[in-house]
């Protein structure tokens, strides 16, 4: 090119000379060195010299834009840390820029994005009318999130605001006011029940229905039922354990591992013979320790001579000197008449039958109590499941618990949570009408059986008529949402960014990550990537763009 506009004063600058430089590019699996020749221009007006900048190479850069784009995609799309992005480029393309250089590339890319230009008008234009608002805390930072959960693409971030310290009503007011100034007019606003939002929502959007998250309220209901279950479990009779096998206290390695099965009654059994041999060795070791102690040998020297620890020697010395007993082994060459005579059935201390008294009335068997404990401890979630979600085996186990002597209290708690589920949906999972939900709510509140249990009574008092009205707004419109799960999913996605893949700790890093994520969702929805005609489409059904659109 013969002349260019001066980048300092804007005047026309003719070509003065040329200059060459080397740039690093990448191919499919290897680097490429480019010898780039550019023109040098001289501005006559301001006496400024400058070079023409190629479109694939940034100023004073040694890597082409292809390398920069691969690094940015690795960080923001693949969720890699800066160090791992550098390792990935080194592994796949044999090019390894520094971690600081990749960080600078990502920061430059995020700084040039402005959500208020393209993203926010697109969000307002496609707004569904449902807005989920929530806050996420991380150390001394708090993130206010607003999400649209009912878009065709799924959850869509409407806006965010970072707050240092705890969130106050002033912070929430500034955040919601900014959303209203952008043109957002929601029909339904969903929150998790925090006291930060009701007054502000009434001031900013008085016509919007304020929906309380049904999931958070259901958590309160199930927690009350679990408290009733814990009370019932504590009232069950204590199941006595069988008497432990009579065996010497384990004080050294001579005893071996603890026995889990009782010894047989036959004294000629090999296991009984081995147990008796270990007992003889233990008694001999204790006798030797006592004998050395009587000779005046210090405790430290006794431990060195016997090979036992000083703590073991000290414990043995606190016991009376053992009386040595000789246990006869039973090798094949020894007649069976020499060992101990046969002991009567059940006389062995390790195998004597356990005498456990029966439980008190109305219980009939300890096994019945154990079955109830299994239902109320590791499988207590059966009390909280919807009836249509239980299998036949689970329903049978639950019916057994409800038919037990404590089944009356459990049945009340079970009916309490099942009726709560029945407020909102029927047996087929379809939403009920608002009138039907209100009728069921009135019967639920006035049930005298629920008033007899303190945890259930407290929940009924908390879910008053005004709160139930905010919980049932979603029944007025089939498009409205019942829960704040959209904002909860946005918070979990933000937590995922804090994980081992991409650590965000500063305000700048968090804002850049959220900005890039929002802009990428906008581009994927507005500008779908197509396949040029003539390219391979084996195994795919791509959206084919014309050549003019692709260009």
N, C-alpha and C positions, 0 to 999 in steps of 0.2 A: 504494500500500500504506500502511496506517495506521501500522504499527509494524514495526521491524526489530530484530534482536538487535545490541547494541552490539559493535563490532569490537574494543573495548578491554576491557570487563568482562563482556560477555555478557548484560547486563540488557536488558529490553525498552525500546526507544527509540521514542517516538511521532514522527509526522511533524511537523516544525516549519514548513518552508517549501519552496519549490522553487528550483532553479537551472538555468540553461541554459548550454550550451556548444556549440562547433562541432567536428565530427569530419569527417575526410576518408575517404571510401569510394571504391571503384572499381566501375565497371560493365564491360561487355564491352570497351570501348576508350576510356573517358574517365573522369575523376574525378567524384565526386559529393560535394557539401557537405551534411552532415547537421546539422540543428538539433536537438540532443538536450536534452530537459528531464527532469531527475531530481529526486527528492524529497530534501530535507535533513531529517535526523533529529537530535533532541537527547536525549541520555541523561540522565535526571534523577539517576541514581545517581552518575555520575562527571563530570557536566557536560561531556560530550564531544559535539561536533557532527561529523557525518559525512554523506556523500552515498551514496545508493543507486547501486550500480555496475551498468551495463547489461552483459548477457552478451557483447555484441559489441564492447565497448570496455574497454580496460584502464585502470587508475587513472592519471590525469595524462597520458593518451596523446592525441595529436592524430590518429593513424591508427587505423582500425578493425582488427579481427582479420583481416579478409579481406586487407588489405594486408600484414599481418605474415605470414600463411600463404603468400602469393605469394612474398615475399622468402625465407622459409625453404625453400620448395620449390626456388627458383632456386639456392640455395647447396648444399643437401644432396642433392637429387634430380638436378638438372641439372648439378652440378659447377661452378658459376660462382664466381668470386671475388666478394668483397663489392662491389667497385667495379662489376663487370659486372652484378651483380644490380640495383644502383641504376640503371644505364643501361638495363637491360631494362625495369624498371618505368616509367622515363621514356619509353621508346620505345612500349611497348604501352598504357600507361594514363595517360600524361602526369602521373605522380606520381613524384617523385624524392626519397626520403628519403636522409639522409646515409649514408656508408659506416660511420661509427661507430654509427649507430642500427641498421643492419642487423646489424652484429656483435653488438650488445647483444641484439637479438631472438634471434639464433641461440644465443647463450650461455645466455639464459634458457630457451629451449626445451630445450637439451641438459641443463641442470642439473636439470630437473624429471623426467627419465627415470631410472628405477632398474631396471637389468637384473636384479637379484636378485629382484625381485618377480614379474615376468611372464616375462621372457626366459629366464632360467636354468632354472626348472622346466620350461618348454616344451622346452628343449634336452635336458635329462636324460630327459624322458618319451619323446621321439622319437629318442633316441640309437641309432645303428645298430650300435654295438659297435666301430667302426673309428675310430681317433684319429690324426690327423697332427699332428706337433709340429715347429716350426721357429722360427728366429730371424731377424729382419730388422734390419740395422744402418743407422743414419742419423746420421752425425756422432758426437756423444757419447751418443746415445740408441740403445737396442736394444729391439726389440719382440718379445716371446715370443708366438707364435701357436699356438692349438690349434684344429683344424678337423675337422669331421665331413664326409667327402667322399661318403658313401653315402646321403644323404637324398633323398627324392623331389624336393625343390626344388633339389638340387645341393649345392654347398659351403655349410656352415653354420658360422659362427664359434661355437666352444664357449667360448672365453675368451682373454683377452690380459693381458699385464702389461708395463708400461714399465719399463726398467732404465736407469739412468744409468751410462755407462761400459761396460766389457766384461761379458758375461754369465758368471757363475760358477755353480758347482754349488749354492751356497746360493740363488741367484735361481731356478734351475730347480726346486729342491726346494720352495721356497715356492709357486711357480706350480702345480706338479703336486699338491702337498698341498691347495691350495685347490680344485682340480678334484675331487679325491677326496672332500673334505668336502662338496661340493655334491651328491654321490651318483653320480658318474660311475664306472662300472666297465667299462672297455674290454676287449674280447676280443683286439684287435690294436692295437699302437701302432707307428707308422711314423716313423722318423727318417732323417736324411740321413747317418748314420754318424759323427756327432760323439761325442766321448768324454764329453760332459756327461750323457748319458741312461742308458747301460746299467745302472749300479749303482743309480740312483734308481728306474728302472722295476722292477728286481728287488725292491726294498724296498717300493714302494708297491703295485704290481700284480703279484705273483709269478706269478699264473696267466695273465697276458696274454702273447701271443706278440709278441716284439720283432722287427719286420720292418725290415730295412735297405732303403733306397730302391734299387730295381733300376735306375732311370734313372741315378743317380749312379754306380753300379758299372759300368754299360754305358759311361759316359763314360770311365772308366779303361781299359776294354778297347779302345775305339776310339782312344784316345790312344796306346796301345802300337802299334796297327796303323799309325797315321799316322807314328809314329816310324820304323817299319820302312820305310814308303814313302819318307820323307825320306832315309833311308840309301841306298835303291836309287837315288833320283834323283841323289844326290851321286856315286854310282859310275858313272853313265852317262858315255860319252865326250862331251867338249865339242864341240858342233857349231860349226865355224869359220864365221865370217861371210864373205860375199863381199867381195873388196877394194873399198874405198870408191872412188867416182869421183874421178879426179884433177882437183881444182878448187882455185883459190886460196883461201887462208884468208880467211874473211869478217871484214873489219875495218871496213867502213863500209856505209852504205846503198846504195852503188853496185852491190853484188853482187845485190841483190834477195833474195827469200826462198830458203832452201836448196832445191836441186834434189832431187826425189825419184825422177825417172826419168833414165836415162842419155841423153846427147846422141846423135843419129843419126850415122852414119858419113859421111854426105854433107856436105861442107863448104859446099855451095850451099844447104843447108836454112836456112829463116828462123830457126829456133831457134839453129842454130850461128852464124849471122850476128849475132843479138842477143847471144849470149854473147861473141863476139869484140868487139862494140862496147862492152860493159860492161868487158871487160878493158882495152881501149884507154883508156876514161875513167878507170879505176882507176890505170893506169900514169901517165897524164898528171897526175892529182892527186898521186900520190906524187912525181913528178919536180918539180912545182911546189913542194911542201913542202921537198924537198931543196935546190932552187935558192934559196928564201928563207932557208933556214938557212945556206947558204954565204955569203949576203950579210950575215949577222950579225943578221938579224931575230930578236927573242926568240920563244920558243915561244908565249907568250900572244898576241903580235901575229900570229903565223902562224895560230893557231886563229881569230882574229877575221877575218883576210883570206880564209881558205879556207872557213870555215864548218864545219870539222870540230872535234870535241872535242879537248881537250888530250891526253887519254889516247890517242886515235887518232893524233894527230900525233907523240906520243912513241914509239909503237910503230913507226910508219913510219920515224922517224929512226934507230931501232936497226937497221933493215935497210939493206943496201947500196943505193946509188942505182939505180933501175930503168933498164933498157935499153928505150927506146921502140921499139915494134913497130907497124907499120901494118897493120891488118886491113882487107881490101877488102870493102866491102858488095856486095850483089848486087841492085841495083835493076833493074827491067825494061829500062831504057835501056842498061845496061852489058852488053857481050857476055860469054858464059859463059867465054871463054878468058882473061879478065883475072884472075879470082880464083885462089886456090890450085888447083893440080892436084888431081885426084881422089885421095883417100887410099885405100890398099888396105883391104880388108874387115877390120874389127876392129882397125885401127891407132889409132883415136881413143882417147885415154887414158881418156875417160869411159865408153866402150862396149867396152873390151877384155874378152874372156871371162874369167871367174873360173876359175882353176886350183885346185880344191879336191881334195886327195888323198882317196881312199876311206877309210872308217873301218877300224879294225883288226878282226880276227876276234874273235868270231863274227858281228859285225855285217856286213851286206852293203851297206847304203845309209844315207845320212844322213837320208833322209826317214823311214825306219823309226824312227830314234832320235827324230826330232821328234814322231812320232805317239805314242811311249811317253811322252815328256815332256808332251805335251798331256793324256794320260790320267792321269798321276801328279801334275800340277800343278793346272790349273784344274778338272779333272774327277776329282780324287782321291776325291771322295765316293762314286764307284762302288765302291770297295773296301769301303765300310762299309755299303752298302745291303743289305737283305734280298733274297734271290734273287727272291722273288715280287713285289718292288716295282720291279724293273728292267724297262724296256721292251726290245723286241727289238733296237733300235739300240744301247742302252746295254750290253746283254749281249754283243752282237757286238764292241763296242769293248773291253769288259773281257776277252773271250776272246782278242782280238788281243794285249793286253798280257801275259796269262798265257802265251801261246805264244811270247813273245820270249825272247832269251837270258837275261833277268833274271826270267823267269816262274816259275822254281822258288821263289825267295824270296817272290815276290808270291803264289804259290799257297798257300804255307804260311800267310802272314798272312791270306789270304782264307778259308781253311778254319778258321782260328782264330776269327775273328769270326762266321762262319756257324754253327759248332758252338755258340758261346755263345748265339746266338739260338735254336738248336734245343733248348737246355735247357728252355725255358719254354713254348714253343708249337710246334705241328706246322705242316705246310704249309698247313692250312686255317685257321690262326690260333686253334685251340682249345688250352686249357691242357693240359699234360701232367700225368701223375700224379707224385706225389712219388718213387715208386720208379724210374720211368723217368728222371726228371731226375737222380737220384743215380747211376744207371748211366752215363748220358752224361757226368756230371761226372768220374767215375773214369777213363773212357777219355780224356777231355780232358786230365786232369792227367798221365797216364802216356804221352802221345804223345811219342815221342823227337824228332819233327820240331820240335815247339814248343820243346823244350829247347835246340835249336841256335841260336835267336835270343834275344839277351839281353833285349830289351824284353818279349817274350812270357814268357820264363822268370821275370822279376820279377813279372809280373802273376799267374802261376800260384802263385808262392810267397805272394803277398799274399792271394789268394782261397783260404784253407785250408778245411779241413772245417768248422771252427766258423763261419767267416764264411759259407760256403755254406749252412749250416743256417739262419742268420738271413735269408739272401736267399730261401730257398725256403718260408718259412712260408705264403705266400699260396696255395700249391698245395694246402694242406690243406682250405681252405674256399672254395667258389666266390664267396662274398660278400666275401671279403677283397680288399684292394687290394695291388698290387705296388709302387707308387711313392708318393712323398711329394708328388705333384702337387697335392693339395688345399691343403696349406700353402703350396706354391710359388705357386699361384694367389692365395691370400690375401695373400702378400707382394707380388705384382705389383699387386694391387688397391690395396694400401697405397702402393706406389710411384706409382701413377697419381694418387692423391690429392695427392702432392707436386708434381705437374706444374704447368703454367701455369694450370690452371683453379682450383685450390684449394690454396693454399700452407699447409702445416702445419709449423710450426717449434717451437712450444712444447708442453710436456707437456699443458697444458689443451686446446689446440686438437686435438691428436691423440686424446686420450681422448674429447672431444666428438664428433669425426667418427666414430670407431669405435662409440660408443654409439648415435648416431643411425642409422648404417648397420645395426647389428644390430637395433634396434627396428623399423626400417622393413621389414626382411625378415620379422620376426615378425608384424607387422601384415598384410603382404601374404599370408602363409600362413594366418593364423588368421582374419582378417577380410577376406575378398575383397570388393572393391567391386562391387556389382551395379547393375543398371539398374531403376529404378522402373517399375512397370506403366504403360503409356501413353506412355512415352518412345520416341523414335525409335531403332530398332535396325537401320537400313538398313546392309547390308554387314557386320554383325557377328552373333555368336552369344553374347550376354552371359549372365551368370548372373543371372537375374531373382530378386530378393528380394521377399518379401511386404512389405506396407506396415508391418506391426508390426515386422519385423526391421529395415527401413530406418530406422524412427523410433528 
